[in-house]
Amino acid sequence: MAFLERGLLSKPSKKNESMFEQDGISKKKQTQIEEKNPYKYYSFELNGQSYRDFLMKNDLYYAIEKDEMRVLYQPIVNLKSGEILAVEALVRWMHPDWGLILPNEFIHLADETGLIIDIGKWVLREVCKNYKRWMDKGLPPIKVAVNFSGIQFMESDFADNIKAIIDEYELDPKFLIIEITENILLKNTYKLNSHIESLRSLGIQIALNNFGKGFSSFAYLNSFKVDIIKLDGSFIKDVPFDSTNSAIVESVIHLTKKLNIKMVAEGIENWDQLSYLKYLNCHAGQGYIYSEAVDPEKIERILARKKCKPIIVNNTGESLTENRRKFFRIKLPLSLEAVLEVLEVKGNQVNIGKTKVLIKDIGPGGLCFISNIKFPARNEIILQFTFQLLEEEIKVRGYIIRIREAKNNLYEYGVEFTIDENERVNLIRILNQVQIKIRKNIMFSEGSFVSDSDYAYFK
């Protein structure tokens, strides 16, 4: 499989150098080739995800320099009064080709390359700059939560660096909440406690993020002084209807009250979840029911209101909504396995391998699929799906118009087809037959269906 990219390895890593060596190209020869021709050819086999990671790791070196990084903000709300207590700063990468990239896709690359140090300092400076502007405009003096990785936290002068950046903007450090994850707590305990004590002495609060996701969450509360616990959103899903999750949520809320620690529930998406958390007197929460992560200008307008009321969240893209009105849509009884290929990028044919995805519903105008790979929502990237239905092999093409992050690091996509009318007529014929069979037998399985859950399939 051959890939052609311009300027991919302007800053090659040792790993990338070894790739050239494996292909029989010495470093000296590589330099000669680069001087003669800025295009670089690669013939090693990569699947779609590793190829994308390879590109992103190289592009990440210049993301700050090219002004591609963004800081968005999501409000943290007092569930009883609706008062905005804080906002969480969430870094995003606006990649020129892949679109908006979430942290779970590039932070591990930043850790591997050591770029996380520069990115972390850039994020804190952006937060300080925005916060100072908000205060100058007379907005409420809320707190701002910023995530830090284990590599950053293990710097010998970590606390001093934090204070130095805050002093640049002449701000009181008390506005800052530093969020750490449980994996950081597995590092050097003495150094970690020293940093925490230094930060707390400045008035900076410490929040333990994604609480409950690790194996020793409760043990950490006895070893480290934290001010806030953020309960992982996976426990909020399906409450109050899931008895196990409901029991866990109730127990953690009671525990934090006994320990005099504030609790924030992450990932609140619907009224059932919110009502249950209010019933349990949960202190605060955040999630799509209040607001998605928004840019600094929009969060200013939200902060100006001082309170944040629940909103009805619509996760469906406008184009997909119109498409559903125009064409019927069949919700499949089981997930349908399909092979996805990228056919075109900006009108150019490409061949970057195949990957399997799961189709959840389909109609003459488009489909919805699940994948563990992040694809950009751009109409110049044409995808092809191949699958079996009613003993027929079906191939359809289209582009992504909607992305939604699902649980367990999976992504849900809405696709609009670009097929011609003859292909659409044939697809309608097949889907009509499928629809009739499903009505007669809800366990219909004449196709490349899988019985595993989405998580088990991609695990």
C-alpha positions as CSV (number, residue, x, y, z in Angstrom):
1,M,0.0,0.0,0.0
2,A,1.6,3.3,-1.0
3,F,0.9,6.7,0.5
4,L,1.9,10.0,-0.9
5,E,2.1,13.0,1.5
6,R,3.8,16.4,1.3
7,G,6.2,17.3,4.1
8,L,5.0,14.6,6.5
9,L,8.3,14.2,8.4
10,S,9.7,17.7,8.6
11,K,10.5,16.7,12.2
12,P,11.0,12.9,12.1
13,S,11.0,10.9,15.3
14,K,13.4,8.0,16.0
15,K,10.5,5.7,15.3
16,N,10.0,7.2,11.9
17,E,13.7,7.0,11.2
18,S,13.6,3.3,11.9
19,M,10.8,2.9,9.4
20,F,13.1,4.2,6.7
21,E,15.8,1.8,7.8
22,Q,13.4,-1.1,7.6
23,D,12.5,-0.2,4.1
24,G,16.2,-0.3,3.2
25,I,16.7,3.5,3.0
26,S,19.5,4.9,5.0
27,K,19.2,8.2,6.9
28,K,21.8,9.8,4.5
29,K,19.9,8.5,1.5
30,Q,16.6,9.8,3.0
31,T,18.1,13.3,3.3
32,Q,19.3,13.2,-0.4
33,I,15.8,12.2,-1.5
34,E,14.2,15.0,0.6
35,E,16.5,17.6,-0.9
36,K,15.6,16.6,-4.4
37,N,11.9,16.0,-3.9
38,P,9.7,17.3,-1.1
39,Y,7.3,14.4,-1.6
40,K,7.9,11.3,0.6
41,Y,6.7,7.8,-0.3
42,Y,5.9,5.0,2.2
43,S,5.2,1.4,1.2
44,F,4.8,-0.2,4.7
45,E,1.4,-1.6,5.5
46,L,-0.8,0.5,7.7
47,N,-4.4,0.2,8.6
48,G,-6.7,3.3,8.6
49,Q,-6.2,4.2,12.3
50,S,-2.4,3.7,12.5
51,Y,-2.0,5.7,9.3
52,R,-4.1,8.5,10.8
53,D,-2.1,8.4,14.0
54,F,1.1,8.5,12.0
55,L,0.0,11.7,10.2
56,M,-1.3,13.3,13.4
57,K,1.9,12.7,15.4
58,N,3.9,14.6,12.8
59,D,1.3,17.4,12.4
60,L,1.1,17.8,16.2
61,Y,4.6,19.3,16.2
62,Y,3.3,22.4,14.5
63,A,-0.3,22.6,15.9
64,I,0.4,25.4,18.3
65,E,2.6,27.3,15.8
66,K,-0.1,27.1,13.1
67,D,-2.8,28.2,15.6
68,E,-4.8,25.0,15.3
69,M,-5.4,24.4,19.0
70,R,-8.6,25.6,20.6
71,V,-9.8,25.8,24.1
72,L,-13.6,25.3,24.6
73,Y,-15.5,25.7,27.9
74,Q,-18.3,23.7,29.5
75,P,-20.2,25.1,32.5
76,I,-20.3,23.3,35.8
77,V,-23.6,24.1,37.4
78,N,-25.1,24.0,41.0
79,L,-27.9,21.5,40.4
80,K,-30.2,23.0,43.0
81,S,-29.9,26.7,42.1
82,G,-28.7,26.6,38.5
83,E,-25.8,28.9,39.4
84,I,-22.7,28.5,37.3
85,L,-19.9,27.5,39.7
86,A,-17.1,27.0,37.2
87,V,-16.3,26.1,33.7
88,E,-14.1,23.2,32.5
89,A,-11.5,24.1,29.9
90,L,-11.3,21.5,27.2
91,V,-8.6,21.5,24.6
92,R,-9.4,20.6,21.0
93,W,-7.3,20.3,17.8
94,M,-8.8,21.9,14.7
95,H,-6.9,19.9,12.1
96,P,-7.0,21.3,8.6
97,D,-7.8,17.9,7.1
98,W,-9.4,15.8,9.8
99,G,-11.5,18.6,11.4
100,L,-12.1,18.8,15.1
101,I,-10.1,16.2,17.0
102,L,-10.9,15.3,20.6
103,P,-8.3,14.9,23.4
104,N,-8.6,11.1,23.7
105,E,-7.3,10.9,20.1
106,F,-4.2,13.1,20.4
107,I,-3.2,13.5,24.0
108,H,-1.5,10.1,24.1
109,L,0.5,11.2,21.0
110,A,1.4,14.4,22.8
111,D,2.6,12.3,25.8
112,E,4.7,10.1,23.5
113,T,6.4,13.0,21.9
114,G,6.8,15.1,25.0
115,L,4.7,17.9,23.3
116,I,2.2,17.7,26.2
117,I,4.4,20.1,28.2
118,D,4.1,22.8,25.6
119,I,0.4,22.1,25.0
120,G,-0.3,22.3,28.7
121,K,1.4,25.6,29.1
122,W,-0.4,27.0,26.0
123,V,-3.8,25.9,27.4
124,L,-3.2,27.5,30.8
125,R,-2.1,30.8,29.1
126,E,-5.2,30.7,27.0
127,V,-7.3,30.1,30.1
128,C,-5.6,33.0,31.9
129,K,-6.0,35.3,29.0
130,N,-9.7,34.5,28.6
131,Y,-10.4,34.7,32.4
132,K,-8.7,38.1,32.7
133,R,-10.9,39.4,29.8
134,W,-14.0,38.0,31.6
135,M,-13.1,39.7,34.8
136,D,-12.4,43.0,33.0
137,K,-15.9,42.8,31.6
138,G,-17.4,42.4,35.0
139,L,-18.5,38.7,34.6
140,P,-19.1,36.6,37.7
141,P,-15.8,35.4,39.4
142,I,-16.3,31.7,38.7
143,K,-13.5,29.1,38.8
144,V,-11.9,27.4,35.8
145,A,-11.0,23.7,35.8
146,V,-8.0,22.6,33.7
147,N,-6.8,19.1,33.0
148,F,-3.2,18.1,33.5
149,S,-1.5,14.8,32.4
150,G,0.8,12.7,34.5
151,I,3.9,13.8,32.5
152,Q,3.1,17.5,33.3
153,F,2.5,16.7,37.0
154,M,5.8,14.9,37.4
155,E,7.8,17.9,36.3
156,S,10.1,19.0,39.2
157,D,9.0,22.6,39.0
158,F,5.4,21.9,38.0
159,A,3.8,24.1,40.8
160,D,6.3,26.9,40.2
161,N,5.5,26.9,36.4
162,I,1.7,27.1,37.2
163,K,2.2,30.1,39.4
164,A,4.6,31.8,37.0
165,I,2.0,31.6,34.2
166,I,-0.8,32.9,36.4
167,D,1.5,35.8,37.6
168,E,2.0,36.8,33.9
169,Y,-1.6,37.8,33.8
170,E,-1.7,39.3,37.3
171,L,-4.4,36.9,38.4
172,D,-5.2,35.4,41.8
173,P,-4.4,31.7,41.7
174,K,-7.6,30.9,43.6
175,F,-9.6,30.9,40.3
176,L,-8.0,27.7,39.2
177,I,-9.0,24.1,39.7
178,I,-6.5,21.5,38.6
179,E,-8.0,18.3,37.4
180,I,-6.0,15.1,37.7
181,T,-6.9,11.5,36.7
182,E,-6.4,8.4,38.8
183,N,-3.5,7.2,36.6
184,I,-1.4,10.2,37.9
185,L,-1.9,8.9,41.4
186,L,0.0,5.7,40.5
187,K,3.2,7.8,40.0
188,N,5.7,9.1,42.6
189,T,3.5,9.5,45.7
190,Y,5.9,11.8,47.5
191,K,6.4,14.2,44.6
192,L,2.7,14.2,43.8
193,N,1.7,15.1,47.4
194,S,4.4,17.8,47.4
195,H,2.9,19.4,44.3
196,I,-0.6,19.1,45.7
197,E,0.4,20.8,48.9
198,S,2.2,23.6,47.0
199,L,-0.8,24.2,44.8
200,R,-3.3,24.1,47.6
201,S,-1.2,26.6,49.5
202,L,-1.8,29.0,46.6
203,G,-5.5,28.6,46.9
204,I,-5.7,26.3,43.9
205,Q,-8.2,23.5,44.2
206,I,-7.5,19.9,43.2
207,A,-10.2,17.8,41.5
208,L,-10.0,14.0,41.0
209,N,-11.4,13.5,37.5
210,N,-13.2,10.3,36.1
211,F,-13.7,9.0,39.7
212,G,-14.7,5.4,39.8
213,K,-13.1,4.4,36.5
214,G,-9.9,3.1,38.1
215,F,-9.4,0.1,40.5
216,S,-8.4,2.0,43.7
217,S,-10.6,5.1,43.6
218,F,-11.6,5.0,47.3
219,A,-8.1,4.2,48.5
220,Y,-6.8,7.4,46.9
221,L,-9.1,9.5,49.1
222,N,-7.1,8.4,52.1
223,S,-3.7,9.2,50.6
224,F,-4.2,12.4,48.7
225,K,-6.0,15.6,49.7
226,V,-8.5,16.6,47.0
227,D,-11.2,19.2,47.1
228,I,-13.5,17.9,44.4
229,I,-14.5,14.5,43.0
230,K,-15.9,14.3,39.5
231,L,-17.9,11.1,39.1
232,D,-17.3,9.5,35.7
233,G,-20.2,9.9,33.3
234,S,-20.4,6.1,32.7
235,F,-22.1,5.8,36.1
236,I,-24.7,8.5,35.3
237,K,-25.9,6.7,32.2
238,D,-29.2,4.8,32.6
239,V,-29.9,6.1,36.1
240,P,-32.3,5.8,37.8
241,F,-33.4,2.8,35.8
242,D,-30.1,0.8,36.2
243,S,-30.2,-0.3,39.9
244,T,-26.4,-1.0,40.1
245,N,-25.4,2.4,38.7
246,S,-28.0,4.1,40.9
247,A,-26.6,2.5,44.0
248,I,-23.0,3.5,43.1
249,V,-24.0,7.1,42.5
250,E,-26.0,7.3,45.7
251,S,-23.1,5.8,47.7
252,V,-20.5,8.2,46.2
253,I,-22.7,11.2,47.0
254,H,-23.1,10.2,50.6
255,L,-19.4,9.5,50.9
256,T,-18.3,12.9,49.6
257,K,-20.6,14.6,52.0
258,K,-19.1,12.7,54.9
259,L,-15.6,13.6,53.8
260,N,-16.6,17.2,53.1
261,I,-15.6,17.0,49.5
262,K,-17.6,18.6,46.7
263,M,-19.0,16.3,44.0
264,V,-19.6,17.0,40.4
265,A,-21.5,14.5,38.2
266,E,-20.2,14.4,34.7
267,G,-22.1,13.5,31.5
268,I,-25.7,14.6,32.5
269,E,-27.7,14.3,29.3
270,N,-31.4,13.9,30.1
271,W,-34.1,14.9,32.6
272,D,-34.3,11.5,34.3
273,Q,-30.6,11.7,35.2
274,L,-30.9,15.3,36.4
275,S,-34.0,14.7,38.5
276,Y,-32.4,11.7,40.2
277,L,-29.2,13.6,41.0
278,K,-31.3,16.5,42.4
279,Y,-33.2,14.0,44.5
280,L,-29.9,12.7,46.0
281,N,-28.8,16.3,46.7
282,C,-25.8,16.1,44.4
283,H,-23.8,19.3,44.6
284,A,-23.0,20.1,41.0
285,G,-22.9,18.6,37.5
286,Q,-22.1,19.2,33.9
287,G,-23.2,17.8,30.6
288,Y,-25.1,18.3,27.3
289,I,-28.3,19.0,29.2
290,Y,-26.8,22.3,30.2
291,S,-24.4,23.0,27.4
292,E,-21.9,21.4,25.1
293,A,-18.4,22.7,25.2
294,V,-18.4,26.1,23.5
295,D,-15.9,28.8,22.4
296,P,-14.8,31.6,24.7
297,E,-17.2,34.1,23.1
298,K,-20.2,31.9,23.7
299,I,-19.3,31.0,27.2
300,E,-19.1,34.8,27.9
301,R,-22.8,35.1,27.0
302,I,-23.6,32.1,29.2
303,L,-21.6,33.5,32.1
304,A,-23.3,36.9,31.8
305,R,-26.6,35.2,32.7
306,K,-25.0,33.9,35.9
307,K,-27.3,30.8,35.8
308,C,-27.5,27.9,33.4
309,K,-30.9,26.3,32.8
310,P,-31.3,22.8,31.3
311,I,-31.8,22.8,27.6
312,I,-33.2,20.1,25.2
313,V,-30.3,18.7,23.4
314,N,-30.6,17.8,19.7
315,N,-27.9,15.4,18.6
316,T,-29.2,15.1,15.1
317,G,-27.6,17.2,12.3
318,E,-29.8,19.5,10.2
319,S,-29.0,17.7,7.0
320,L,-29.8,14.3,8.5
321,T,-33.1,15.6,9.9
322,E,-34.1,16.7,6.4
323,N,-32.9,13.4,5.0
324,R,-35.1,11.4,7.4
325,R,-38.1,13.4,6.4
326,K,-37.4,12.7,2.8
327,F,-36.7,8.9,3.1
328,F,-37.8,6.2,5.5
329,R,-35.3,4.7,7.8
330,I,-35.1,1.1,9.1
331,K,-33.8,0.5,12.6
332,L,-32.1,-2.9,12.3
333,P,-32.8,-5.6,15.0
334,L,-29.1,-6.4,15.2
335,S,-25.9,-4.5,14.2
336,L,-25.0,-5.1,10.5
337,E,-21.3,-5.6,9.9
338,A,-19.9,-3.7,6.9
339,V,-16.5,-3.0,5.4
340,L,-15.7,0.7,5.1
341,E,-13.3,2.1,2.6
342,V,-12.2,5.7,1.9
343,L,-12.6,6.2,-1.9
344,E,-11.9,9.9,-2.4
345,V,-10.4,12.8,-0.6
346,K,-11.0,16.2,-2.2
347,G,-11.8,14.6,-5.5
348,N,-8.6,12.4,-5.5
349,Q,-8.9,8.6,-5.4
350,V,-7.1,7.1,-2.4
351,N,-6.4,3.6,-1.0
352,I,-5.7,3.6,2.7
353,G,-7.0,0.2,3.6
354,K,-10.3,-1.1,4.9
355,T,-11.9,-1.3,8.4
356,K,-15.0,-2.9,9.7
357,V,-17.9,-0.9,11.1
358,L,-21.4,-1.6,12.5
359,I,-24.5,-0.2,10.7
360,K,-27.3,0.6,13.2
361,D,-30.0,1.9,10.8
362,I,-30.3,2.5,7.1
363,G,-32.6,4.0,4.5
364,P,-32.5,5.1,0.9
365,G,-31.0,8.4,1.8
366,G,-28.3,7.4,4.3
367,L,-27.2,5.3,7.2
368,C,-25.9,5.4,10.8
369,F,-22.8,3.5,11.7
370,I,-20.6,2.9,14.8
371,S,-16.8,2.8,14.7
372,N,-13.9,3.0,17.1
373,I,-12.1,5.2,14.6
374,K,-12.6,9.0,14.4
375,F,-13.4,10.2,10.9
376,P,-13.9,13.8,9.9
377,A,-17.3,15.1,8.8
378,R,-16.4,16.6,5.5
379,N,-18.3,16.2,2.2
380,E,-15.1,15.9,0.2
381,I,-14.3,12.6,1.9
382,I,-16.3,9.9,0.1
383,L,-16.7,6.6,2.0
384,Q,-17.9,3.2,0.6
385,F,-19.8,0.6,2.7
386,T,-20.0,-3.0,1.6
387,F,-22.4,-5.4,3.4
388,Q,-24.8,-8.4,2.9
389,L,-28.6,-8.2,3.0
390,L,-31.0,-10.8,1.8
391,E,-28.1,-12.8,0.3
392,E,-27.1,-9.7,-1.8
393,E,-23.9,-7.8,-1.6
394,I,-24.7,-4.1,-1.4
395,K,-22.3,-1.3,-2.0
396,V,-23.3,2.3,-1.1
397,R,-21.2,5.5,-1.1
398,G,-21.6,8.7,0.9
399,Y,-20.1,11.3,3.2
400,I,-20.4,11.9,6.9
401,I,-22.7,14.7,8.0
402,R,-22.9,14.0,11.8
403,I,-20.6,12.8,14.5
404,R,-21.5,11.9,18.0
405,E,-19.2,10.5,20.6
406,A,-20.8,7.4,22.1
407,K,-19.7,5.5,25.2
408,N,-16.6,3.2,25.5
409,N,-14.5,5.4,23.1
410,L,-16.8,4.6,20.1
411,Y,-18.2,7.1,17.6
412,E,-21.6,7.3,16.0
413,Y,-21.9,8.7,12.5
414,G,-24.7,9.9,10.2
415,V,-24.0,9.4,6.5
416,E,-25.7,10.9,3.5
417,F,-25.6,8.8,0.3
418,T,-24.2,10.1,-3.0
419,I,-25.6,7.2,-5.1
420,D,-27.4,7.8,-8.4
421,E,-31.2,7.2,-8.8
422,N,-30.8,3.7,-10.3
423,E,-28.8,2.6,-7.3
424,R,-31.3,4.2,-5.0
425,V,-34.3,2.5,-6.6
426,N,-32.5,-0.9,-6.2
427,L,-31.7,-0.1,-2.6
428,I,-35.3,0.9,-1.9
429,R,-36.4,-2.5,-3.4
430,I,-34.1,-4.4,-1.0
431,L,-35.0,-2.3,2.0
432,N,-38.7,-2.7,1.4
433,Q,-38.3,-6.5,1.5
434,V,-36.2,-6.2,4.7
435,Q,-38.9,-4.0,6.3
436,I,-41.6,-6.5,5.5
437,K,-39.5,-9.4,6.9
438,I,-38.7,-7.5,10.1
439,R,-42.4,-6.9,10.7
440,K,-43.1,-10.6,10.4
441,N,-40.1,-11.7,12.4
442,I,-38.4,-9.3,14.8
443,M,-35.4,-11.6,14.9
444,F,-34.7,-11.2,11.2
445,S,-31.1,-12.0,10.5
446,E,-30.7,-12.5,6.7
447,G,-27.5,-10.6,6.3
448,S,-24.0,-9.9,7.8
449,F,-25.5,-9.3,11.2
450,V,-23.5,-9.7,14.5
451,S,-25.0,-10.5,17.9
452,D,-22.2,-9.0,20.0
453,S,-22.7,-5.6,21.7
454,D,-20.9,-2.7,20.0
455,Y,-18.3,-2.6,22.9
456,A,-17.6,-6.3,22.7
457,Y,-17.3,-6.2,18.9
458,F,-14.7,-3.5,18.8
459,K,-12.8,-4.6,22.0
